[in-house]
Amino acid sequence: MVTLAESMVGDHPARPCLVASNNPDADGLPRAQAMGIETAAIDHRAYPDRAAFEAALHARLLASAPDIIALAGFMRILTGDFTAKWAGRILNIHPSLLPKYKGLHTHARAIEAGDAQAGCSVHEVTAELDDGPILGQARVPILPGDTEADLAARVLVQEHRLYPAVLRRFAADNRARLDLPPVVEVD
């Protein structure tokens, strides 16, 4: 979230209007406030069901009138009812080379499968988990002896390169796929 917000300056076609979280203790909320960005905590646990939570989230988003919703660390699955209301306007980043390894534990799964590469994908959010159109990817090698934490750290560096670049293009109405060149590891 911070990387995205910091990228939206100068000639960037977008500006952050709200940072919202379903976790009132999320680290991003005070960080956004320190950057002068409006924040909202909509604690999903305060609602009787997913529909009520999503109705509150939708109402709060409408109040800020975003053109684009860029999910970053939002760990709740959004229903088809919610995603339909914001269709074509929600982005997410996922720590795998989609369509591989949807869901959780992506780095461990890539290592266990013996993959030579891992990476991240920015995609449009649809009703299906990690299944919307892919707008960009960045790759990193899986090195001998890599742990899940080692791989996650290298992928995170690429997430911070890829997501701002895709968001900039998306905000300029460019949905062409952007694949960053592979990272070459140097000792």
C-alpha beads as a LAMMPS data file, in Angstrom:
LAMMPS data file: protein, C-alpha beads

187 atoms
186 bonds

1 atom types
1 bond types

-500.0 500.0 xlo xhi
-500.0 500.0 ylo yhi
-500.0 500.0 zlo zhi

Masses

1 110.0

Atoms # bond

1 1 1 0.000 0.000 0.000
2 1 1 2.753 2.438 0.908
3 1 1 4.618 1.735 -2.329
4 1 1 1.452 2.327 -4.351
5 1 1 0.640 5.560 -2.517
6 1 1 4.207 6.830 -2.862
7 1 1 4.104 6.128 -6.601
8 1 1 1.002 8.262 -7.171
9 1 1 2.739 11.625 -7.518
10 1 1 3.759 13.945 -10.320
11 1 1 2.296 12.964 -13.656
12 1 1 0.714 9.765 -12.298
13 1 1 -2.920 9.663 -13.485
14 1 1 -4.223 8.571 -10.052
15 1 1 -4.142 9.791 -6.467
16 1 1 -4.995 7.831 -3.327
17 1 1 -8.323 8.905 -1.839
18 1 1 -8.782 6.246 0.857
19 1 1 -6.945 3.416 2.566
20 1 1 -9.469 0.990 4.029
21 1 1 -8.896 -2.190 5.976
22 1 1 -11.026 -4.909 7.487
23 1 1 -8.463 -5.037 10.307
24 1 1 -8.584 -1.985 12.600
25 1 1 -5.043 -2.825 13.782
26 1 1 -3.544 -2.965 10.275
27 1 1 -0.121 -1.313 10.088
28 1 1 -1.139 0.442 6.888
29 1 1 -3.770 2.630 8.537
30 1 1 -1.416 4.832 10.615
31 1 1 1.086 4.817 7.761
32 1 1 -1.582 6.135 5.390
33 1 1 -2.668 8.745 7.934
34 1 1 0.952 9.912 8.225
35 1 1 0.947 10.333 4.437
36 1 1 -2.194 12.480 4.643
37 1 1 -4.490 9.828 3.150
38 1 1 -7.983 9.329 4.544
39 1 1 -8.431 5.967 6.274
40 1 1 -11.267 3.703 7.329
41 1 1 -11.392 0.506 9.357
42 1 1 -14.364 -1.705 8.579
43 1 1 -13.885 -4.641 10.925
44 1 1 -15.500 -7.686 9.325
45 1 1 -15.931 -9.246 12.778
46 1 1 -18.447 -6.522 13.683
47 1 1 -20.918 -7.784 11.061
48 1 1 -23.186 -10.814 11.269
49 1 1 -22.150 -12.129 7.846
50 1 1 -20.097 -11.474 4.737
51 1 1 -22.975 -9.709 2.971
52 1 1 -23.363 -7.173 5.786
53 1 1 -19.605 -6.540 5.876
54 1 1 -19.469 -6.060 2.113
55 1 1 -22.467 -3.697 2.233
56 1 1 -20.627 -1.546 4.793
57 1 1 -17.418 -1.674 2.741
58 1 1 -19.302 -0.755 -0.427
59 1 1 -21.011 2.190 1.299
60 1 1 -17.687 3.466 2.605
61 1 1 -16.079 3.182 -0.813
62 1 1 -18.974 5.041 -2.416
63 1 1 -18.420 7.886 0.051
64 1 1 -14.837 8.301 -1.215
65 1 1 -15.747 7.683 -4.871
66 1 1 -12.609 5.849 -6.015
67 1 1 -12.134 5.189 -9.714
68 1 1 -9.938 2.177 -8.942
69 1 1 -9.639 -0.138 -5.951
70 1 1 -6.103 -1.464 -5.536
71 1 1 -6.077 -4.297 -3.019
72 1 1 -2.819 -4.658 -1.133
73 1 1 -2.712 -7.120 1.724
74 1 1 -6.503 -7.416 1.861
75 1 1 -6.974 -11.006 2.992
76 1 1 -10.739 -11.387 2.646
77 1 1 -12.360 -13.148 -0.287
78 1 1 -14.828 -10.802 -1.948
79 1 1 -18.102 -12.269 -3.205
80 1 1 -19.470 -12.038 -6.706
81 1 1 -22.081 -9.540 -5.510
82 1 1 -19.362 -7.152 -4.346
83 1 1 -17.018 -7.642 -7.290
84 1 1 -19.890 -7.138 -9.757
85 1 1 -20.510 -3.664 -8.297
86 1 1 -16.887 -2.704 -8.957
87 1 1 -16.266 -4.846 -12.060
88 1 1 -13.290 -3.730 -14.111
89 1 1 -12.139 -1.401 -11.337
90 1 1 -10.491 -3.698 -8.756
91 1 1 -6.848 -4.775 -8.937
92 1 1 -4.950 -7.195 -6.742
93 1 1 -1.429 -8.528 -6.529
94 1 1 -0.828 -12.218 -5.919
95 1 1 2.524 -13.794 -4.977
96 1 1 2.626 -16.398 -7.732
97 1 1 2.765 -16.639 -11.491
98 1 1 -0.951 -17.062 -12.019
99 1 1 -2.696 -19.235 -12.964
100 1 1 -0.321 -21.320 -10.829
101 1 1 -0.820 -21.457 -7.089
102 1 1 -4.014 -19.566 -6.453
103 1 1 -4.778 -19.015 -2.788
104 1 1 -2.307 -19.296 0.070
105 1 1 1.184 -20.764 0.650
106 1 1 2.290 -19.925 -2.878
107 1 1 6.030 -19.837 -2.210
108 1 1 6.109 -23.178 -0.400
109 1 1 4.022 -24.731 -3.156
110 1 1 6.363 -23.462 -5.902
111 1 1 9.430 -24.785 -4.050
112 1 1 7.777 -28.146 -3.325
113 1 1 6.816 -28.489 -6.996
114 1 1 10.446 -28.017 -8.049
115 1 1 9.647 -24.932 -10.148
116 1 1 12.621 -23.031 -11.575
117 1 1 10.848 -19.680 -11.276
118 1 1 8.319 -17.949 -9.083
119 1 1 7.041 -14.417 -9.062
120 1 1 3.988 -12.246 -8.748
121 1 1 0.964 -11.296 -10.810
122 1 1 -1.270 -8.243 -10.865
123 1 1 -4.772 -9.099 -12.004
124 1 1 -8.258 -7.703 -12.182
125 1 1 -10.422 -9.036 -9.379
126 1 1 -13.421 -11.116 -10.353
127 1 1 -15.770 -13.385 -8.413
128 1 1 -13.343 -16.298 -8.822
129 1 1 -10.366 -16.404 -6.451
130 1 1 -7.149 -15.146 -8.106
131 1 1 -8.677 -15.686 -11.529
132 1 1 -9.239 -12.305 -13.224
133 1 1 -7.390 -11.105 -16.311
134 1 1 -3.650 -10.903 -15.693
135 1 1 -2.335 -7.379 -16.206
136 1 1 1.308 -8.055 -15.428
137 1 1 3.857 -10.441 -14.012
138 1 1 7.389 -10.348 -12.656
139 1 1 9.594 -13.415 -12.260
140 1 1 12.414 -14.449 -9.955
141 1 1 14.469 -17.639 -9.979
142 1 1 13.974 -20.243 -7.303
143 1 1 17.491 -20.858 -6.058
144 1 1 18.882 -24.103 -4.620
145 1 1 18.253 -24.167 -0.886
146 1 1 15.599 -21.446 -0.998
147 1 1 13.248 -21.367 1.943
148 1 1 9.741 -20.007 1.750
149 1 1 10.988 -16.828 3.483
150 1 1 13.919 -16.417 1.054
151 1 1 11.645 -16.679 -1.946
152 1 1 8.973 -14.438 -0.402
153 1 1 11.558 -11.696 0.178
154 1 1 12.732 -11.770 -3.455
155 1 1 9.176 -11.832 -4.779
156 1 1 8.224 -8.877 -2.553
157 1 1 10.919 -6.746 -4.213
158 1 1 9.286 -7.514 -7.562
159 1 1 5.799 -6.823 -6.208
160 1 1 6.999 -3.309 -5.312
161 1 1 8.198 -2.830 -8.906
162 1 1 5.275 -4.448 -10.709
163 1 1 2.183 -3.210 -8.895
164 1 1 2.935 0.535 -9.188
165 1 1 3.796 0.126 -12.880
166 1 1 0.574 -1.765 -13.627
167 1 1 -1.516 0.660 -11.558
168 1 1 -0.102 3.622 -13.489
169 1 1 -0.976 1.984 -16.818
170 1 1 -4.419 0.892 -15.595
171 1 1 -5.223 4.418 -14.356
172 1 1 -4.269 5.704 -17.826
173 1 1 -6.781 3.218 -19.304
174 1 1 -4.061 0.889 -20.568
175 1 1 -4.906 -2.718 -19.769
176 1 1 -2.200 -4.245 -21.935
177 1 1 -0.235 -6.859 -20.069
178 1 1 3.094 -5.738 -18.603
179 1 1 5.692 -8.405 -17.932
180 1 1 8.811 -7.095 -16.244
181 1 1 12.124 -8.570 -17.362
182 1 1 13.307 -11.455 -15.189
183 1 1 15.637 -10.562 -12.361
184 1 1 19.163 -11.867 -12.723
185 1 1 20.644 -12.887 -9.390
186 1 1 24.243 -11.794 -8.867
187 1 1 26.389 -13.002 -5.985

Bonds

1 1 1 2
2 1 2 3
3 1 3 4
4 1 4 5
5 1 5 6
6 1 6 7
7 1 7 8
8 1 8 9
9 1 9 10
10 1 10 11
11 1 11 12
12 1 12 13
13 1 13 14
14 1 14 15
15 1 15 16
16 1 16 17
17 1 17 18
18 1 18 19
19 1 19 20
20 1 20 21
21 1 21 22
22 1 22 23
23 1 23 24
24 1 24 25
25 1 25 26
26 1 26 27
27 1 27 28
28 1 28 29
29 1 29 30
30 1 30 31
31 1 31 32
32 1 32 33
33 1 33 34
34 1 34 35
35 1 35 36
36 1 36 37
37 1 37 38
38 1 38 39
39 1 39 40
40 1 40 41
41 1 41 42
42 1 42 43
43 1 43 44
44 1 44 45
45 1 45 46
46 1 46 47
47 1 47 48
48 1 48 49
49 1 49 50
50 1 50 51
51 1 51 52
52 1 52 53
53 1 53 54
54 1 54 55
55 1 55 56
56 1 56 57
57 1 57 58
58 1 58 59
59 1 59 60
60 1 60 61
61 1 61 62
62 1 62 63
63 1 63 64
64 1 64 65
65 1 65 66
66 1 66 67
67 1 67 68
68 1 68 69
69 1 69 70
70 1 70 71
71 1 71 72
72 1 72 73
73 1 73 74
74 1 74 75
75 1 75 76
76 1 76 77
77 1 77 78
78 1 78 79
79 1 79 80
80 1 80 81
81 1 81 82
82 1 82 83
83 1 83 84
84 1 84 85
85 1 85 86
86 1 86 87
87 1 87 88
88 1 88 89
89 1 89 90
90 1 90 91
91 1 91 92
92 1 92 93
93 1 93 94
94 1 94 95
95 1 95 96
96 1 96 97
97 1 97 98
98 1 98 99
99 1 99 100
100 1 100 101
101 1 101 102
102 1 102 103
103 1 103 104
104 1 104 105
105 1 105 106
106 1 106 107
107 1 107 108
108 1 108 109
109 1 109 110
110 1 110 111
111 1 111 112
112 1 112 113
113 1 113 114
114 1 114 115
115 1 115 116
116 1 116 117
117 1 117 118
118 1 118 119
119 1 119 120
120 1 120 121
121 1 121 122
122 1 122 123
123 1 123 124
124 1 124 125
125 1 125 126
126 1 126 127
127 1 127 128
128 1 128 129
129 1 129 130
130 1 130 131
131 1 131 132
132 1 132 133
133 1 133 134
134 1 134 135
135 1 135 136
136 1 136 137
137 1 137 138
138 1 138 139
139 1 139 140
140 1 140 141
141 1 141 142
142 1 142 143
143 1 143 144
144 1 144 145
145 1 145 146
146 1 146 147
147 1 147 148
148 1 148 149
149 1 149 150
150 1 150 151
151 1 151 152
152 1 152 153
153 1 153 154
154 1 154 155
155 1 155 156
156 1 156 157
157 1 157 158
158 1 158 159
159 1 159 160
160 1 160 161
161 1 161 162
162 1 162 163
163 1 163 164
164 1 164 165
165 1 165 166
166 1 166 167
167 1 167 168
168 1 168 169
169 1 169 170
170 1 170 171
171 1 171 172
172 1 172 173
173 1 173 174
174 1 174 175
175 1 175 176
176 1 176 177
177 1 177 178
178 1 178 179
179 1 179 180
180 1 180 181
181 1 181 182
182 1 182 183
183 1 183 184
184 1 184 185
185 1 185 186
186 1 186 187
